[in-house]
Amino acid sequence: MRKLLGIEKAEKRSKKILFCVRGTWYGKNWNPDYFVEVIDSTAKKYNADCYIMGTTGDYDYSQSIIDKCKVKVENICGRTKPSDLVPLFMLSDLLVSVDTGTAHMAATTDIPIISIYLATNPVQWRPLSDRAVLLCQEQVFKQFNLEAVSDLISYETILPEHLMQKNEFEINKES
């Protein structure tokens, strides 16, 4: 995993930010251009190395996002297997993900998680971690007849600036 993240020495020097940009159902996917904006801003602001992860089937979708980025982003889709994920999360500083199994696996570690919920029930399907922050579209509360919960942050539309505010909080909390 150290080699995959470009960590050649015993100690890593730059922030390592993982992005999981594609869910198994299209309704879970956030606007790809929003991911481009967040990745570019995060990489520049924190001098961070950014990686998009997923399955082999996510490679082309992820590459289409990377191709629009102005910063270097590594496409590691299909280059990990489930047993690689815990070590990968332990070497990384933040996971930003749509509602995926990847976020649930990350919840077994100490990595901060920002998870985006656009069409699924965040109360039922949230990553079980004190380090998880959930950004939810308001329509989800109406769709599932949910009461507002203090640890679920809702917006009419989740925009890049909402995610960047949470990135800043989670990244600075680590410093």
N, C-alpha and C positions, 0 to 999 in steps of 0.2 A: 504494500500500500504506500509505503514511503516513496518508492520509485514512481508509482502512478501519480502522486501529488508533487513530484519534483523535489522531494525532501532527501537530499543526498547525505547530509550530515545528521548528527544525533539530535540537533535542535533545529526546529523550523524557525524561519525568520519572518515570513510574511503571513498575513491572514489567509486562510484557506476557506473559501465559501463554496458550498455545494448548492446547486439548483436542480430541482426535479420539476420539469416544466410540463410534463404530459401525464394525464391520468388515463385510466383504462377506458373511460367513457368521455366523449368530447365535451359534455356538459361540465366536467370538472376543470377544463383547461382555461387558464387565464389568457387574456389577449397577448399573443407573442410579442407584439411591439412594446407592450408594457414590460415584459421580461427584458427586452433589449435595453430599455431605458434604465431599469433597475441594475442590471448587470454592469452596464457602462458606468453608472454613477457610483456603484459600490466599489468597483475595481479602482477607479480614479481616486475617490475620497479616502480609501483605506489602504491604497497600494496593495490590494488583495489579489490573490490568484483565484480565478473563478473557474468552476467546473460544472458542466451539465451532465447529470447522471441519469441512467434509466436502462431499459432493456435494449437488446439489439434492434427490436422493432421501433424504438424511439429515436434511433440514430438520425434518420433523415429529417424528422420533425425538429429535433434539437439542432441539427446542423443549419437548418433554415434560420433559426434564431441567431446562432453564432455568426453566420454570414452577414447579418445586419449590424452586429456589434462593432464598435470602434476600438475595443480593447481585445487583447488576446484572451480567448476562452478555450478551454480544453474540453472536447467532446469525449467523455468516458463511457458513453452508452454502450452496453454490451461487453464492457471490459472488466466487469465485476460479476461475481456470483454471490448468492445470498450470504455465504460464510465470510465473504470479504467486507460486508457492510459495517459490522461493528468496529473492526480495526480502522476502516475508512472514516467513520464518524468520530472515533477517538482522536484522530489526527487532524480533524477539521474544526473550524471555529463557529460555523453556522450552517444550518440547512434551511433553505427557502423552498417550499414545496406546495404544489397543489395537493388536494386530498388524495393521497396514495398510500399503499402499503409501506413504501419507503419511509414515510414519516412515522409510521407505527414502529418500524424496526429501529429507527433513530431514537424513539422514546425509551428504548431499553438502555440507552447510554446517557451521558451527561451533556450532549451537544444541545445548544439552544436551537429551537425549531420555530420557524414562522410558517404557518400552514394557512393556505387560502381555500376558503369554502365558498363555492359559487352556487352549488346545486344539491348538495347533500347535507344531511342533518349533522351539524357540528357537535351537538350534545351526545348523540349516539355514536359518532364515528371519529371523535377527537383522538389525537395521540395522547396516551396516558403518561404525561410527564409534567412535572412542575416547571420545566424549561420550555414548554410549548406555548406559543402565542398564536391565537386563532383570529384571523381576519375573515369576517363573514359578510356576504351581501345581505342587505335587509330583507330581500325577497325570501331568503331561506327561512327567516323567522316566521314569516307569514305562511309560507308553503307547508311548514311542519308544525304550525300553531305553537311556536315556542315562545316562552317568556324571555325577556332580556336577562342575560346572566352577566354578572360583572366581569368575568374573565374572557368573555367573547366580545370582541370589538367589531361593531357593525358599521357599514357604510352603505349608502344607496348604491354606489358603484365603487369597487375597490380600485384605486388609482395608484400609479407608481409612487407618488409622494407619500401615501399612507404606508406603503411597504418600506420606503426609505426611512421614515420616522422610526419604525420598529427595528429595522436593520441597525440604525445608529444606536438605539437603546441597547440592543443585544450585544453589538460589537463593543461598545464602550463599557458595558457591564463586565466584560471579560478582561479589560485592561487593568 
